[in-house]
């Protein structure tokens, strides 16, 4: 074999190997074209029964219309959402694990709780879903028919109002703390691992007051198992037209919770685009809207930028409240 022939064979051999290598490499958009190839896990950082759990399960149901693989809800309660959110930092950014979040996770919680193993920049925000005010309730055996009557009685007796809430540093806790300090009455938060257990406490009359989302409280209010005294929304809530707002009662502040979906930082552009587009379809689906209305949850879609802007604004507001009330863990 001559030198020229050997060189020719080497040249074509190299080309053949290069073809094999490049043929095995994914082409741009190939990942998105095959995504998803398995189930998508939707983490709910609170236990079953709370409004976040109800919302995520609605997304799971409606998602079957737009995403070819199931969205499986997994409840991971603990630390008022901190346990699951901290775990999300270590989850691969492949789009197969997403998480539900609330305003408090990146505002009040990280201001109140001393050790939180995550920060806002650790995540990619996908779509906003809902907006929920706070409703103040009492057990029907309570002698108090309105909020001012309750506050006046505890003041006169120099007693402490014990109020259940979904967890330390969450918006329900801060709402109660701010409200009762504004009213100049003593109070003590009784935090639980989510809205469901907090609701159980007030249903059993184990606390004086319950502060929760309308979606958690309304079925019990309609059933006569709870009495609503006031709501934090700027205007009266359509599902509870007889319940006055904080503003009507002289407490001029509006506290609510936005809920959204997020993923670990670093999603590929194609996978991110796929998730945003199809989760947005879920949020805008008529069944999702109707289900939220039936659960007394306000439909409030947001883009990723709107979520980040909301969190940044609320962080400043919550920081002021936490500092004024000296709520941060020592």
C-alpha positions in Angstrom: 0.0 0.0 0.0 1.4 3.3 -1.0 1.8 6.4 1.2 -0.9 8.3 -0.6 -3.4 5.4 -0.2 -2.6 5.1 3.5 -3.2 8.8 4.0 -6.5 8.6 2.2 -7.7 5.7 4.4 -6.7 7.6 7.5 -8.5 10.7 6.3 -11.7 8.9 5.6 -11.4 7.0 8.9 -11.2 10.3 10.8 -14.2 11.6 8.9 -16.2 8.4 9.7 -15.4 8.7 13.5 -16.3 12.4 13.5 -19.6 11.5 11.9 -20.3 9.0 14.6 -19.4 11.5 17.4 -21.5 14.3 16.0 -24.3 12.0 15.2 -24.6 11.0 18.8 -24.6 14.6 20.0 -28.0 16.1 20.7 -29.0 18.8 18.2 -30.4 22.1 19.3 -34.1 21.6 20.3 -33.8 17.8 20.4 -34.3 17.8 24.2 -37.4 19.9 24.0 -38.8 17.8 21.2 -38.6 14.7 23.5 -39.5 16.5 26.8 -41.2 15.2 28.8 -40.2 11.5 28.6 -41.4 10.7 32.1 -43.7 12.0 34.9 -43.2 15.6 36.1 -43.2 15.9 39.9 -45.0 18.9 41.3 -43.9 19.5 44.9 -46.4 21.0 47.3 -44.4 22.3 50.4 -47.4 22.0 52.6 -49.6 19.0 53.8 -52.9 17.9 52.1 -56.0 20.0 52.8 -54.5 23.5 52.5 -55.2 25.8 49.6 -51.8 25.3 48.0 -52.5 21.5 47.9 -55.9 22.1 46.3 -54.4 24.3 43.6 -51.5 21.9 42.8 -54.0 19.0 42.4 -56.1 21.1 40.1 -53.0 21.8 38.0 -52.2 18.0 38.0 -55.7 17.2 36.7 -55.9 19.8 34.0 -52.2 19.3 33.0 -53.3 16.0 31.3 -54.9 18.0 28.5 -51.7 19.8 27.6 -48.7 17.7 28.8 -48.4 14.0 27.6 -46.9 12.8 30.8 -48.7 12.9 34.2 -48.0 15.8 36.7 -47.7 14.0 40.0 -48.3 16.0 43.2 -46.0 15.2 46.1 -46.6 16.8 49.5 -43.4 17.7 51.4 -44.4 19.7 54.5 -42.0 21.2 57.0 -40.8 24.5 58.2 -43.7 26.4 56.6 -42.4 25.4 53.1 -38.7 25.8 53.9 -37.9 22.0 53.9 -39.2 21.4 50.4 -37.9 24.7 49.0 -34.4 24.0 50.4 -34.5 20.5 48.7 -35.3 22.2 45.4 -31.9 23.8 45.4 -30.3 20.4 45.0 -32.8 19.0 42.5 -31.5 18.6 38.9 -32.6 21.5 36.6 -34.1 19.2 34.0 -37.7 20.3 34.2 -38.9 17.0 35.8 -39.3 18.6 39.3 -41.2 21.8 39.8 -42.6 23.4 43.0 -45.4 25.5 44.2 -44.5 28.7 46.0 -46.1 31.5 47.9 -45.3 35.2 48.6 -44.1 34.3 52.1 -41.4 31.8 51.0 -39.2 34.5 49.6 -40.3 37.4 51.8 -41.5 36.9 55.4 -40.2 33.4 55.8 -36.6 34.3 55.0 -36.9 37.4 57.2 -38.3 35.6 60.2 -36.6 32.2 60.2 -32.9 32.3 61.1 -31.7 29.4 59.0 -33.1 29.1 55.5 -31.0 27.2 52.9 -32.2 29.0 49.8 -32.5 32.4 48.2 -34.6 33.8 45.4 -31.8 33.7 42.9 -31.6 29.9 43.2 -34.7 29.4 41.1 -36.4 30.0 37.8 -40.0 31.3 38.2 -42.5 30.0 35.7 -46.1 31.1 36.1 -48.3 32.8 38.6 -51.6 31.3 39.5 -53.7 32.9 42.3 -54.0 35.7 44.9 -55.5 35.0 48.3 -56.4 37.4 51.1 -56.6 36.5 54.8 -59.8 35.8 56.6 -60.1 36.0 60.4 -62.4 33.3 61.9 -63.6 32.1 65.3 -65.3 28.9 66.4 -69.2 29.2 66.4 -69.1 28.6 70.1 -67.2 31.9 70.5 -69.3 34.8 72.0 -67.7 37.3 69.5 -69.8 38.3 66.5 -67.3 40.8 65.0 -63.6 41.6 65.1 -63.8 44.8 67.1 -65.9 43.0 69.8 -63.3 40.3 70.0 -60.4 42.8 70.3 -62.3 44.9 72.9 -63.0 41.9 75.1 -59.4 40.6 75.1 -58.2 44.1 75.9 -60.6 44.6 78.8 -59.6 41.2 80.3 -55.9 41.8 79.5 -55.8 38.4 77.8 -53.7 37.1 74.9 -55.4 36.2 71.6 -54.0 32.8 70.5 -54.3 32.4 66.7 -53.6 29.4 64.5 -51.7 29.9 61.2 -50.0 27.8 58.6 -46.4 28.3 59.9 -43.7 30.5 61.3 -42.9 33.5 59.0 -45.8 32.9 56.7 -48.2 35.7 55.6 -51.1 34.4 57.8 -48.8 34.7 60.9 -47.6 38.2 59.9 -51.1 39.3 59.1 -52.3 38.3 62.6 -49.2 39.8 64.3 -49.6 43.1 62.4 -53.4 43.3 62.9 -53.3 42.7 66.6 -50.4 45.0 67.2 -52.2 47.7 65.2 -55.2 47.1 67.5 -53.0 47.2 70.6 -54.1 43.8 71.9 -51.8 41.0 73.1 -51.5 38.0 70.8 -49.6 34.8 70.4 -49.2 32.9 67.1 -49.8 29.2 67.1 -48.0 27.9 64.0 -48.8 24.6 62.3 -47.3 22.7 59.4 -49.7 24.1 56.8 -53.2 25.5 56.4 -54.9 22.1 56.9 -53.6 21.5 60.4 -54.1 25.1 61.3 -57.7 24.8 60.2 -58.2 21.7 62.3 -57.1 23.7 65.4 -59.7 26.4 65.0 -62.4 23.9 64.1 -61.7 22.1 67.3 -61.7 25.4 69.3 -58.1 24.8 70.4 -57.2 28.4 69.7 -59.1 31.7 70.0 -58.8 32.7 66.3 -57.9 31.2 63.0 -56.2 33.2 60.2 -56.3 31.4 56.9 -57.0 31.8 53.2 -60.7 31.9 52.1 -60.3 28.7 50.1 -59.4 26.9 53.4 -62.0 28.5 55.6 -65.1 29.0 53.3 -66.4 25.4 53.2 -66.4 25.5 57.1 -68.0 28.9 57.2 -70.8 27.8 54.8 -71.3 24.7 56.9 -71.7 26.8 60.1 -68.5 25.3 61.6 -66.7 28.6 61.6 -67.7 32.3 61.9 -65.8 34.8 59.7 -65.1 38.2 61.4 -63.1 40.1 58.8 -61.1 39.8 55.6 -57.9 41.5 54.5 -58.8 42.2 50.8 -59.3 45.8 49.7 -62.9 45.1 48.9 -65.5 42.6 50.2 -65.0 39.1 48.9 -67.8 38.0 46.5 -68.2 34.6 48.3 -68.5 36.3 51.7 -70.4 39.5 51.0 -71.4 40.0 54.7 -67.9 39.9 56.0 -66.3 43.3 56.4 -62.8 44.2 55.3 -60.0 45.3 57.6 -60.2 48.7 56.1 -63.9 49.0 56.9 -63.1 48.2 60.5 -60.3 50.8 60.7 -57.3 48.7 60.0 -55.8 50.2 56.9 -53.5 47.5 55.5 -53.9 44.9 52.7 -52.2 41.5 53.1 -52.5 38.7 50.6 -50.6 35.8 49.2 -49.7 35.2 45.6 -49.1 31.6 44.5 -46.9 30.4 41.6 -44.8 27.6 40.2 -41.0 27.6 40.1 -38.1 25.3 39.2 -34.4 25.0 40.0 -32.2 27.6 38.3 -30.6 26.5 35.1 -33.4 25.0 33.0 -32.5 24.7 29.3 -34.3 27.4 27.3 -36.3 24.8 25.3 -37.5 23.0 28.4 -38.3 26.3 30.2 -40.3 27.5 27.2 -42.2 24.2 27.1 -43.1 24.4 30.8 -44.1 28.0 30.7 -46.3 27.6 27.6 -48.1 24.5 28.8 -48.5 25.5 32.4 -49.9 28.9 31.2 -52.5 26.9 29.2 -53.4 25.1 32.4 -53.8 28.4 34.3 -56.0 29.9 31.6 -58.1 26.7 31.2 -61.8 27.5 32.0 -61.9 24.5 34.4 -59.0 25.9 36.4 -60.7 29.3 36.7 -64.1 27.8 37.7 -62.4 25.5 40.2 -60.6 28.4 41.8 -63.9 30.4 42.0 -65.6 27.4 43.6 -62.8 27.2 46.2 -63.0 31.0 46.9 -59.5 31.5 45.4 -58.9 34.6 43.3 -57.5 33.7 39.8 -54.4 35.9 39.2 -52.0 34.7 36.4 -48.6 36.3 36.3 -45.5 36.1 34.1 -42.1 35.2 35.5 -41.1 38.8 35.6 -44.3 39.8 37.3 -43.6 37.1 40.0 -40.1 38.5 40.6 -41.4 42.1 40.7 -44.1 41.1 43.2 -41.6 39.3 45.5 -39.2 42.2 45.4 -41.9 44.7 46.4 -43.4 42.5 49.1 -39.9 41.8 50.6 -39.6 45.5 51.4 -43.1 45.6 52.9 -42.6 42.5 55.0 -39.1 43.6 56.1 -40.6 46.6 57.7 -43.4 44.6 59.4 -40.9 42.0 60.7 -38.6 44.7 62.1 -41.4 46.7 63.7 -42.8 43.6 65.4 -39.4 42.2 66.2 -40.4 38.8 64.8 -37.0 37.5 63.5 -35.6 34.5 65.2 -32.8 35.3 67.6 
